[in-house]
Amino acid sequence: SGHEEWKIHNLRLHALCLSDGENHDDALKAASDAHELCKASAPSLAPLAVKLRTHVGSLSGKKEAEGDGVEGAITTLQLARSGMFSDPEALKEALMEAWKKVDPAAELLGEAKDESS
């Protein structure tokens, strides 16, 4: 659906412009609107909208809930890219949680053995 994709891209660009102008609340609304439209009409664009919404939210100091699955992992990674974790240990923990959301093998991390000898 080309019209919806066009509208999503315009909302995304509008959010970026508002954010550049330090109007973070309106930028967050535009980014959230783009994300909702993605979920309804263009799921392939949803990861882009999640990253934008998360980044704009972090600029205004609003850390949103990370959610589940791939979308939750994307949100956590974007929070890390946007500088929301100043403590290295908190960053490491957040990245491990993001990994666990998308890869069941992450749960086995502590159980790995070095049997090379």
LOMIVO-392190 format. One record per atom (N, C-alpha, C): x, y, z; atom name. Coordinates in pm, 1 decimal, m for minus. Layout:
<recs>
REC        px        py        pz  site
REC         X         Y         Z    CA
...
</recs>
This chain:
<recs>
REC        px        py        pz  site
REC      84.1    m118.0       0.0     N
REC       0.0       0.0       0.0    CA
REC      88.7     124.4       0.0     C
REC     105.9     179.2    m116.2     N
REC     197.1     290.9    m136.4    CA
REC     161.3     416.5     m59.4     C
REC      32.3     446.5     m46.7     N
REC      m7.5     568.1      24.6    CA
REC      34.3     562.3     171.0     C
REC      14.6     446.2     235.5     N
REC      52.0     432.8     375.6    CA
REC     203.9     442.9     393.6     C
REC     277.8     380.0     303.4     N
REC     424.3     388.6     311.9    CA
REC     471.0     533.5     293.8     C
REC     409.5     603.6     201.7     N
REC     442.3     744.1     180.9    CA
REC     414.3     823.9     307.8     C
REC     299.3     798.3     370.3     N
REC     263.0     868.5     493.1    CA
REC     360.2     834.4     606.8     C
REC     401.1     708.3     616.8     N
REC     497.7     667.2     719.8    CA
REC     628.7     743.0     701.8     C
REC     677.9     749.0     579.4     N
REC     804.1     819.9     555.1    CA
REC     790.4     969.0     586.9     C
REC     676.5    1027.8     553.1     N
REC     656.1    1169.1     586.0    CA
REC     648.0    1191.2     736.5     C
REC     580.2    1102.9     808.1     N
REC     574.8    1113.4     954.5    CA
REC     713.8    1098.5    1015.3     C
REC     792.3    1006.6     959.0     N
REC     929.8     986.2    1006.8    CA
REC    1013.7    1111.6     987.6     C
REC    1004.2    1169.9     869.8     N
REC    1080.3    1291.8     842.1    CA
REC    1030.5    1408.6     928.4     C
REC     900.8    1415.5     949.0     N
REC     843.2    1519.4    1033.7    CA
REC     895.0    1504.3    1177.5     C
REC     900.6    1381.2    1226.0     N
REC     952.5    1356.0    1361.2    CA
REC    1098.5    1398.4    1371.9     C
REC    1176.9    1369.2    1270.1     N
REC    1318.2    1409.2    1272.0    CA
REC    1332.9    1561.1    1273.6     C
REC    1252.8    1630.0    1192.7     N
REC    1258.4    1776.8    1190.0    CA
REC    1217.3    1835.7    1324.3     C
REC    1109.9    1783.7    1382.7     N
REC    1065.6    1832.6    1512.8    CA
REC    1171.3    1808.3    1619.8     C
REC    1234.0    1693.1    1613.6     N
REC    1337.7    1659.8    1710.3    CA
REC    1458.7    1751.5    1695.5     C
REC    1497.2    1778.9    1572.0     N
REC    1608.5    1871.5    1548.4    CA
REC    1577.9    2010.4    1603.9     C
REC    1449.5    2046.0    1604.8     N
REC    1407.1    2174.9    1658.3    CA
REC    1380.2    2171.3    1808.2     C
REC    1424.8    2064.2    1874.4     N
REC    1408.8    2047.8    2020.2    CA
REC    1263.3    2035.4    2063.7     C
REC    1175.0    1999.9    1972.7     N
REC    1034.6    1980.8    2005.7    CA
REC    1010.0    1830.2    2021.7     C
REC    1069.0    1772.8    2127.1     N
REC    1073.9    1628.1    2143.1    CA
REC     937.8    1563.4    2166.9     C
REC     847.3    1629.2    2237.4     N
REC     716.0    1568.8    2263.8    CA
REC     636.7    1550.7    2134.3     C
REC     635.5    1652.8    2050.0     N
REC     565.6    1640.3    1921.9    CA
REC     637.4    1542.3    1829.7     C
REC     769.3    1540.9    1837.6     N
REC     846.8    1445.7    1757.1    CA
REC     814.9    1302.8    1799.3     C
REC     804.0    1280.2    1928.9     N
REC     770.4    1147.3    1979.3    CA
REC     630.1    1106.1    1933.8     C
REC     537.4    1199.5    1931.8     N
REC     401.1    1170.1    1884.3    CA
REC     403.9    1132.2    1736.4     C
REC     476.5    1207.5    1655.1     N
REC     485.0    1176.6    1511.5    CA
REC     551.2    1040.4    1489.6     C
REC     656.5    1012.1    1564.4     N
REC     725.3     883.1    1551.6    CA
REC     634.5     768.6    1596.1     C
REC     558.2     790.4    1702.2     N
REC     463.8     687.6    1749.6    CA
REC     353.0     664.6    1647.6     C
REC     305.1     772.8    1587.1     N
REC     203.0     759.3    1482.3    CA
REC     257.4     678.5    1363.8     C
REC     381.9     705.2    1327.3     N
REC     444.2     630.3    1217.4    CA
REC     453.6     482.4    1253.8     C
REC     490.6     453.6    1377.8     N
REC     502.5     314.7    1420.9    CA
REC     367.5     244.0    1418.5     C
REC     263.4     309.7    1466.3     N
REC     130.1     249.0    1465.4    CA
REC      83.4     221.8    1322.1     C
REC     111.7     314.0    1232.8     N
REC      74.1     295.2    1093.2    CA
REC     152.7     179.1    1031.4     C
REC     278.3     166.3    1070.5     N
REC     359.8      53.0    1022.3    CA
REC     299.1     m79.4    1065.3     C
REC     262.1     m87.2    1191.4     N
REC     205.3    m212.4    1242.2    CA
REC      77.8    m249.4    1166.9     C
REC       1.3    m150.3    1128.8     N
REC    m125.3    m176.1    1060.8    CA
REC    m109.4    m198.5     910.2     C
REC     m15.1    m127.6     846.8     N
REC     m12.6    m127.2     700.7    CA
REC     119.4    m165.4     634.9     C
REC     230.5    m147.7     704.5     N
REC     360.3    m173.3     641.3    CA
REC     457.6    m232.5     743.4     C
REC     436.2    m358.2     781.8     N
REC     520.8    m419.8     884.9    CA
REC     669.9    m419.4     851.6     C
REC     703.4    m416.3     724.6     N
REC     845.6    m416.4     687.4    CA
REC     916.7    m287.9     731.8     C
REC     840.8    m181.6     752.8     N
REC     899.5     m54.4     796.6    CA
REC     898.7     m38.5     949.1     C
REC     838.3    m133.7    1020.0     N
REC     825.7    m123.0    1165.6    CA
REC     960.1    m111.1    1238.0     C
REC    1063.9    m189.0    1201.3     N
REC    1191.7    m172.9    1273.0    CA
REC    1247.7     m30.7    1263.8     C
REC    1234.2      31.8    1148.7     N
REC    1279.4     169.8    1130.9    CA
REC    1201.0     264.5    1222.5     C
REC    1070.6     243.0    1230.4     N
REC     986.6     328.5    1314.6    CA
REC    1016.5     307.7    1462.8     C
REC    1045.0     184.2    1502.2     N
REC    1079.1     156.5    1642.4    CA
REC    1207.7     228.7    1680.1     C
REC    1306.8     221.2    1593.4     N
REC    1434.0     289.5    1620.8    CA
REC    1414.6     439.3    1634.8     C
REC    1335.8     496.3    1544.7     N
REC    1311.0     640.7    1549.5    CA
REC    1238.4     679.4    1677.4     C
REC    1130.8     607.8    1708.5     N
REC    1053.0     638.0    1828.3    CA
REC    1139.6     626.8    1954.0     C
REC    1221.9     525.4    1960.4     N
REC    1308.9     505.3    2076.2    CA
REC    1412.2     616.2    2086.4     C
REC    1473.4     651.3    1974.1     N
REC    1575.9     755.8    1975.4    CA
REC    1517.1     890.7    2015.5     C
REC    1404.5     926.6    1957.0     N
REC    1340.6    1054.7    1990.0    CA
REC    1300.9    1056.7    2136.9     C
REC    1249.0     945.1    2185.6     N
REC    1213.6     936.1    2326.9    CA
REC    1334.2     952.2    2417.3     C
REC    1446.9     895.0    2377.3     N
REC    1568.1     906.1    2459.8    CA
REC    1620.7    1049.2    2462.7     C
REC    1601.3    1123.9    2354.6     N
REC    1645.9    1263.3    2351.7    CA
REC    1570.2    1348.7    2452.6     C
REC    1445.4    1310.0    2478.1     N
REC    1366.3    1385.0    2575.1    CA
REC    1373.1    1322.3    2713.6     C
REC    1458.1    1219.5    2728.1     N
REC    1474.9    1154.7    2857.9    CA
REC    1366.8    1054.3    2890.2     C
REC    1288.1    1015.1    2791.9     N
REC    1179.5     918.8    2814.6    CA
REC    1223.7     781.3    2767.3     C
REC    1249.7     693.9    2862.9     N
REC    1288.0     557.1    2828.8    CA
REC    1161.7     472.9    2828.3     C
REC    1127.6     423.0    2712.1     N
REC    1004.6     344.7    2700.5    CA
REC    1030.6     199.9    2737.5     C
REC     924.0     128.3    2762.4     N
REC     934.8     m14.9    2788.9    CA
REC     987.9     m83.0    2663.7     C
REC    1076.2    m179.2    2684.3     N
REC    1141.4    m241.3    2570.6    CA
REC    1054.6    m340.1    2494.4     C
REC     958.3    m402.8    2557.4     N
REC     872.7    m497.4    2486.8    CA
REC     936.4    m633.7    2471.3     C
REC     875.2    m716.1    2389.2     N
REC     919.3    m854.3    2371.3    CA
REC     971.5    m877.1    2230.1     C
REC    1038.8    m987.5    2214.1     N
REC    1081.7   m1032.6    2082.6    CA
REC    1173.4    m935.2    2010.9     C
REC    1166.1    m940.1    1880.3     N
REC    1253.7    m859.2    1796.0    CA
REC    1234.2    m710.1    1822.4     C
REC    1109.9    m667.6    1834.7     N
REC    1084.3    m525.4    1856.5    CA
REC    1145.8    m478.6    1989.2     C
REC    1136.4    m562.0    2091.8     N
REC    1197.5    m528.2    2220.5    CA
REC    1349.0    m520.1    2210.9     C
REC    1408.1    m611.7    2136.2     N
REC    1553.1    m610.0    2117.4    CA
REC    1596.8    m485.5    2039.9     C
REC    1521.7    m450.7    1937.2     N
REC    1552.5    m330.2    1858.4    CA
REC    1546.6    m206.7    1947.6     C
REC    1444.2    m200.6    2032.3     N
REC    1429.4     m86.4    2123.1    CA
REC    1549.2     m76.3    2216.3     C
REC    1589.4    m188.3    2275.0     N
REC    1703.2    m187.9    2367.0    CA
REC    1831.0    m145.7    2296.0     C
REC    1853.7    m198.5    2176.8     N
REC    1974.2    m161.1    2102.2    CA
REC    1975.3     m12.8    2067.6     C
REC    1858.8      40.9    2030.3     N
REC    1853.6     183.3    1997.5    CA
REC    1875.8     268.2    2121.9     C
REC    1825.6     224.7    2236.7     N
REC    1852.7     297.3    2361.8    CA
REC    2003.1     301.1    2388.6     C
REC    2070.3     190.1    2362.0     N
REC    2215.6     185.9    2380.2    CA
REC    2284.6     281.5    2282.7     C
REC    2242.4     280.7    2156.3     N
REC    2301.1     370.7    2056.6    CA
REC    2275.5     517.2    2089.3     C
REC    2162.7     543.7    2153.5     N
REC    2126.1     681.6    2185.8    CA
REC    2188.4     730.3    2315.6     C
REC    2266.1     645.2    2380.4     N
REC    2339.6     686.9    2499.4    CA
REC    2262.3     681.3    2629.8     C
REC    2158.4     600.2    2639.4     N
REC    2078.5     593.8    2761.7    CA
REC    2147.8     516.4    2873.9     C
REC    2251.1     441.3    2842.9     N
REC    2321.2     363.3    2944.9    CA
REC    2460.3     422.1    2965.7     C
REC    2479.5     493.5    3074.8     N
REC    2610.1     553.0    3101.2    CA
REC    2699.6     456.3    3178.8     C
REC    2640.5     362.8    3249.8     N
REC    2715.1     264.4    3326.9    CA
REC    2745.3     143.2    3239.1     C
REC    2870.9     107.2    3222.7     N
REC    2905.5      m6.7    3135.6    CA
REC    2838.5    m138.2    3178.3     C
REC    2823.6    m158.7    3308.3     N
REC    2760.7    m282.6    3355.2    CA
REC    2611.8    m284.4    3318.9     C
REC    2545.2    m170.5    3330.3     N
REC    2403.9    m161.8    3292.0    CA
REC    2388.1    m183.9    3141.8     C
REC    2482.6    m130.9    3063.5     N
REC    2480.3    m150.0    2918.8    CA
REC    2496.3    m298.5    2885.1     C
REC    2592.8    m362.8    2949.9     N
REC    2615.9    m505.6    2924.5    CA
REC    2491.1    m586.7    2958.8     C
REC    2429.7    m557.4    3071.5     N
REC    2309.4    m628.5    3113.0    CA
REC    2194.5    m605.5    3013.7     C
REC    2178.2    m482.0    2968.4     N
REC    2072.0    m450.9    2872.4    CA
REC    2093.9    m524.3    2740.3     C
REC    2218.5    m528.2    2693.8     N
REC    2246.9    m597.1    2567.7    CA
REC    2225.4    m747.5    2580.4     C
REC    2257.8    m804.0    2696.7     N
REC    2232.7    m946.6    2719.0    CA
REC    2081.8    m974.2    2717.7     C
REC    2004.2    m885.6    2778.6     N
REC    1858.7    m902.5    2778.6    CA
REC    1802.8    m892.3    2636.7     C
REC    1858.0    m801.0    2557.2     N
REC    1814.0    m788.7    2417.3    CA
REC    1843.4    m917.0    2341.0     C
REC    1960.9    m973.8    2365.2     N
REC    2000.0   m1098.2    2299.7    CA
REC    1902.6   m1210.1    2338.3     C
REC    1868.7   m1216.9    2466.3     N
REC    1778.1   m1321.9    2514.5    CA
REC    1639.2   m1310.7    2452.0     C
REC    1600.8   m1191.6    2410.7     N
REC    1468.3   m1172.9    2350.9    CA
REC    1457.8   m1235.2    2212.0     C
REC    1571.6   m1254.0    2146.9     N
REC    1567.4   m1304.2    2009.2    CA
REC    1640.8   m1435.9    1987.0     C
REC    1717.4   m1481.3    2087.8     N
REC    1795.9   m1603.2    2068.5    CA
REC    1789.6   m1690.4    2193.3     C
REC    1722.2   m1804.0    2186.4     N
REC    1711.9   m1891.5    2303.0    CA
REC    1847.8   m1941.4    2352.2     C
REC    1948.2   m1945.6    2266.5     N
REC    2081.0   m1991.0    2306.7    CA
REC    2145.4   m1897.4    2408.4     C
REC    2098.2   m1775.5    2417.8     N
REC    2154.1   m1680.0    2513.2    CA
REC    2137.9   m1729.5    2656.6     C
REC    2034.8   m1807.7    2682.2     N
REC    2012.2   m1861.5    2816.6    CA
REC    2122.5   m1958.8    2857.9     C
REC    2192.0   m2016.4    2761.5     N
REC    2294.9   m2115.7    2789.5    CA
REC    2433.1   m2054.9    2808.0     C
REC    2444.1   m1924.2    2805.9     N
REC    2573.1   m1857.1    2810.2    CA
REC    2657.7   m1902.2    2928.8     C
REC    2603.2   m1909.3    3046.3     N
REC    2678.0   m1946.7    3165.5    CA
REC    2712.2   m2093.8    3171.0     C
REC    2649.2   m2175.5    3088.0     N
REC    2670.3   m2319.1    3092.0    CA
REC    2778.4   m2367.8    2995.7     C
REC    2830.6   m2281.4    2913.5     N
REC    2931.9   m2320.2    2815.6    CA
REC    3059.8   m2362.8    2886.7     C
REC    3122.2   m2468.1    2836.0     N
REC    3245.4   m2520.7    2896.1    CA
REC    3357.2   m2516.7    2792.7     C
REC    3475.7   m2491.4    2841.2     N
REC    3592.8   m2497.0    2754.4    CA
REC    3650.6   m2637.0    2765.1     C
REC    3631.5   m2717.7    2660.9     N
REC    3679.6   m2854.3    2663.1    CA
REC    3796.2   m2872.8    2567.4     C
REC    3871.2   m2767.7    2543.9     N
REC    3979.7   m2774.8    2446.3    CA
REC    4102.3   m2848.9    2499.3     C
REC    4115.3   m2864.2    2631.1     N
REC    4236.6   m2931.1    2683.7    CA
REC    4224.1   m3077.8    2696.8     C
</recs>
